Each structure stands twice: as structure tokens, then as C-alpha cells.
Amino acid sequence: MDVRLDTTIPEYNDNVEPTRLLKKLTLQSSSVECGTSLAAAFVEGDRLILLPIDEAMQLRPSMAHLDAEREGGKKAAPKEEEGPDAGVLMPVMVQVKKRETEAQLEARLRSFAHITAQEAAEEWVGLQYHDDMSETSQGIAQKLAAADAQPALHPMRAGDYLAALVPDPDRDGAGVVQEMPMGAAATAAAARPTGAAPRAGPSAAAPSAHPSGPEFPPAQVAGMGRALGPLFHHSPVCNLGAIRGYLQRSTAEPGLAAAVAAASDAALHMGVLATGLVLEIRRAYVLRSLGSPALDPLRDLLLGLLAGREALKRGDIMEAARAAGIPVTDGLYSKVVRDICVSRGSTWSLKVT
């Protein structure tokens, strides 16, 4: 994005080389992973309206003019003159490139040369800017304020809200919390009807299919589905201990904490699956869907591969994506895979918190 500079203010310095005298500043953006949950907000009457932010673009000044200055200062390489040996075949050195490991590939994709090449290939898009007081912006704000936004998934007390953000590892063994932006996509997943039957899928080393304790009634299964949403928004992959600990601390659903405390692992496992929100892969529980058309196709493919194999290489994922007709960019691959997997050398495995 080009931002015009005010050259009339005293702070503007025009005592520089002509190549560094700028009339506008180019801001370049890059997608950054949100380290916390963010929302844009505005006040309308007596209401505070929050809009979840799913993606953040970080704008930084471009130093392309300095690159051009350095390039212009380089001397042009002398051209080779044709001589009597012109057209004669000469021996060349042949090099064999080793196959990159996952770590080497990730490092190359983050390299300056790779990023610069991507920026150079990206075309400019014409946009029209509207400030917050313009008629267009005011009209959008009025529409957002007039539409009845969906209410919170369930009422939460302050203690429950804090527990959803930062589970206590001493009480539930949740360990380090893996943060995930609590955006509209995750909200859509949490708002899925909880009475839907769980989708069949491979499941290894799961608790016994015949619970040795009382099963959860439908009302409690529905309440469990509502209560689990915030946990999976923050910890995309959880074990049964983390789920039990979180539900036992929850006070939003009457009677659920006591029922969870009295339930066996097998009964709790069946109750969690009965919500229809999550699936289980080798004692790890993960949301079936984020409700995101951009992320879910590759994510569904990845979960299917992980159900059959404990470790995957990048080539395995990319080959399966090509076979399924799913276009995968570097950003999409990194966002989906790193959300639910952990890197172990050159392979990816399902991470569990």
C-alpha cells in the first residue's frame, strides 16, 4: 500500500541523495500468526459490538528503493567476446541437489530470497480507501449494529472464561496451551448442532466402546458440546485428561462437572464423541471442522492421513492434496499443519496437550 508523505512539514528531510528522496512510502504486508485472540470493537448505543479477527496482516515500510540503489551501484559484468573457440562444447560441472529435510525446506521458504521473489511476482490490486467517518464506512457500521449478532455460545463466569483461556496444567495435565485465534471460523465450529451423530473414522487405542459407568443423557451431551468449544479454540488437540479437567472446572452447565467427575474414561470418551464436534485419533481429540472453506479441505485431508499413520512427511501431504485436487500454498500448508501437528525432524506428528 502506497502512503503519500507530507513534504511540507518541518520533519520532512529533503537534504538527502536524489535516490532516497521519497514522496510516498510503500507499506508491504505479510501474514502473521496471531499470538492471542483479537477482535475489532465499536460502541453502538448501550451495546459493545465485537467482531472476531481471524487473520492479521502486518504492514512494514518497504526498503525497495535502497535495494535499487545498491543494484544501480554495481558495475555491469563485461560481456564475453566471441573468439575462435565460440561454439565449441566445454565441460561443465554437474551438481546433484540433496533432498531437503522438513527443517531445511521451512528455512528456505522463510529466506529473504524466497520472500523477495514472491513479493516481486505479486501483482498490485487497486483499492479505494474509506476512512471511518466516510458515508461508506458509516453504512457498514450501521448494518453490523442493526444485525442481531449471535449471542454467546453459553454464559460464562469470569473463572470459567479464564480457565478456557489458560487451562491449569497442575489440575488437568493440559501442559502448554497452544493458542489459536478465536475467530468466526472457530465459533462456527463450536456452534455446530451437538445432536448430530459423529462421523465414522479410524480410531486407535480408544477407551472401551462399552462404558463401565452411567452414560451421559442427551441434555448433558449437548451441554458438554457447548462447554468444550472454548477449550478446543485454545488447544486444538487435547487428551482426555485435559478435557476432563476442563469440564470439571466448568460451572456454565449445571450438573455437568459432577457428572464428568463420576464418569469413567470410557463413558467420558463416548460422551465427547457423541457431541459430534470432535473426533479421536490415538487418544487425541480434535475438532472435526473449523467451519472455514479455506482451511477445512486440507485439514480434513490431513486428519484422514494422521488417522492411518503416526508420522507424515511434507511430500505425503502434498501428494495427497494434489490427488484430491486441493490447491495448497505455503501459507495454507503452514497454518493447517502447524495448528494440529508438531515437527519431529523431517516428519509431522499429531500434537497433544
N, C-alpha and C positions, 0 to 999 in steps of 0.2 A: 504494500500500500504506500503510495507517494503522499507525503505530507509537505505542503508548501511552507517554507520558512519565512518568518517576518524579518526582512532585511533592514527595516527602519529602526529597530530597537537598538539601544546602546550596546547590548550584549553581543550583537552580531559582529563578528570579526571578519573584515574583508582584507586584512593585511596578510594574505597567505598566497601560496602559489596558485596560478590560474586553475590547475587541475584539482585543487582542493577547495575552490570557492563554490559552495553549494547554494543553490536556490531552493532546493527541495531535499527532503530526507526520505529515503526508501526504507520502509519497515518490512522485514521478512518474518514470516510466521513458521513455526514448527509445532507439531502436535506434541503435547506433554501429558504425561500420566498424572492425573490429579492425586495429590498425596492425601487429600481429605475430601469430604463431601461438601460441595459448594452449591449455592443457589443464588439466583438474582431475585431481588425483592423490591416491592414498592407498596406504599400505603394507599388504600382507596377507602375513604370514609373511616369506619372503625375496623377495617379489615387489613391484615397484613398478608399480602399475596406472595407466595414463594414459587419460583419456577426452577426446578432442578436443572443443574448444568451437567450434561453428560460428557462434553468434550471441551477442552481448553486449547486455544491457540496462543502461543507465546510470541509476541511481536518484539523484535530487536532490530536496531539500526543495521543496515547493510553497509559493509565496507568495500563494496564492489569498485568504487572509484579509486581506492588505494591499490586494489589488485590490477586495475587497468593502468595505473601509473607505473607500477613495477614492471608490468609486461611491456609498456612502451619504452622503458629504460633499457631493456635487454637488447643487445646487439643481434641483428639478424644473422643467422648461420649462413656462411658463404655457400653458394651453390656449387655443386660439383661440376667440373667441366668434363665434357666428353673427350676421351683420348683414344689411343689405339686399342685399349682393352675394353672399350664400350661394347656391350652386348655379349661379353664373354661370361660364361657361368662361373660364379665364385662360390667357394664352400661357405656354408652358414652354420652357425651354432644352433642346435635343436635342444630345447629345454622341455622337460616333462613336468607339468604342474601337478603337485601333490593334491590329493583330495582334501578339501578344507574340513576341519573339525567344526562342530557347532559353535565353539567359542571363537575360532578364527573367523567364521562367517559373520557372526554377530559383530565382531570388531571391525571387519571390512565394511559392513553396512553402516556402521556409525562413523566411519572415517570421513575426514574432511573432503577428500577427493570424490567419494561416492555421493555425499550430500550436495557438493557443488555441482556435480553432473546432473543430479535430479533437479536442482533449482534452475539450471540453465535450460533443461528440457521442458519445464513447466511454463505454460502459456499464461499471459495476463488475462484476467477476466474483468470486464468493465462493470463497475458497481456505482450506484448513486447513493450518496451519503445523506441520511436524515438525522438531524440532531434530536435530542429528547424533547424539545419544545415544538418540533415541526408538526404540521397537521397529520402527516402520515403516522409518525410515532405516537401521537396522542390517540389516533383512531385505533391502533393496535392495542394500546394500553387499555382503552375502554372496552374493547372486545374481551380481553383477558379478564378484566374485572367483572364484566357482566356475565360471563360464562360461569356456571356453578362448578367450580373445581371439585374434583372427587375429594371427599373427606378423608381424613387419616384412616389408614387401614384398621386401626383399632386404637382406643385411648391408651396412652402410656403415661405412667407416673414418671417423675424425674429419675428415680432409681432404676427403673426398667430401661429408660432411654439411655442412661449412662452405661448400663450393662450391655445393651445392644451395640453400643459404640466400642466399648473396651471390655470384653469378657474377662473375668478374673481367672487367670491360669491356675491359681492355688486351689480353686474350688472345683473347676470342671476340666482341668487338664487341657485347656484350649491352646496354650502356648502363645506364640507370637501371633498377633492379629494381622491378617493380610487385608489391607484396605482396598475397597472397591468403591468407586463413585456411586452414591445413592441417587441415581438419576431416574428418568422416566422409564428407561428400559427395565431397570431392576424393579421399579414399582409395578410395572405391568406384570412382571413375573410373579410378584408377591400377591397380586390381586386376582390371579387365576382362580377359577372356581375350585374350591377344595374338595368337592364331592366327586370330581372326575376320577375315573378308575386309572391307576398308574399304568404307564406304558410298559409293556413287557420288554425285558432286556437282559443281557447276560449279567450274572451276579455271582461272584465267587466268595467263599468264606463268609457268607452272611449268617446271622443268627438263625436258629431253627425256625422253620416255617410254621411250626406249631407252638405258639407261645405258651409258656408254663405260668400263666397268670391271667388275670382278667383282661379282656380286650377293651379297647377304648370305644365308647359309644360314638355314634356319628357326630353328635354335638361337640364332643371333646376333640375329635379328629379335625373338625372344622376350626375349632379354636387353636389347635396345635398349628394348623396351616397358617393362620393369621399371625401367631406368635413367632413362627420361625422366619418370617420374611426378613426382619431387620438383621438377624444373625447371619443369614446367607448373603445379605447385601454387603456385610463387612468381611465375612470369612467365606469365600466362595466354595471351599472344600472343608468339610468338618467330619470328625469321627463321632461315634455315638456318645462317647463320654462328654464331648463338648456340647452336644445337643441336649443331653440330659441335664447337665449343669445349668445351661441357659434357661431351659424350661422350668427347672425347679426354682429359679430366682424370679421368674416372671409372675407378676401379680395382675396382669391385664385380663387374663381369662380365669374366672372364678373356678376353683377346684382343680385346675389343670396341674398346678405344681404338686399337690398332694398325690394326684393320680400317677404322675410321672415318677415320683419318689417311690411309690409302691409297686411299679411295673417292673417286670423282668426285662433284661436286654432284648429278648426275643419279642416280647409284647410291644416294647417301645419301637423296635425296628419295624414291626408290622404297622404300627400307628403312624410312624413318619412316612412310610411309603404310601399309606392309604390317603394321605393328604393330596397326592397327585402332583405335588410341587417338586419333589426331588427323586433322584434315582440313586442306587447304591452300587458302587464298584469296589470290590475287595475291601469292605468295611469303611469305605469313604463315601460320604453323601454330598451330592452336588445338585444345584438347581437344574431341572430339565431344560429350561428355556429362560432367556433374558427378555424375551419379547422384542428383540431387535432384529429386523430384517437384514441388517448389515452384518451382524455378528453371529446369529444363530445357525446359518447353514454350515459354516466352517466349524463352529463349536459343536454342533450335533455330530458332524463327521469325526471330530477329534474324540468325543466321548465314546463313540462306537468303536474307534480304534483302541482306545485305552481299556475298554471292556474286554477286549480279546488279548491284549498284550500289555505287559507291565512297563515296558520301555519302548520309546519311539524315537526315530531319527527324523530330522527335518525332511530328508528325502522321502521317507514313508508318508509323511503328512501331505507333502506337495504332490506326490504321485497319486494318492487317493483323491485329493482335491481336483486334480486335472481329470481323473477318470469320472468324477461326479459332476464335472462341468462347473466347478466353483472357482471364480477368479480370486486369486489371493495376492494382495500387495504385501510389501514388507511390514507396513504399519498394522494391517489387519492380522497378519500372522503373529506378530509380537504381542498385540493386545489380547488375542484369544488364547494363545498358548501360555503366555506368562500368567494369565489370570488363574488358571487351574493346574498348571504344571510347574515343576521345578527342574532346572537343568542339572544333569549329572554327567559332566564331561561332554560327550558328543550325543547324548540322548536326553529325552524328556520323560519324566515320570509324574504321575498324579501326586500333587502335594496335599498333605492332610494337616489341619490344625485342630 
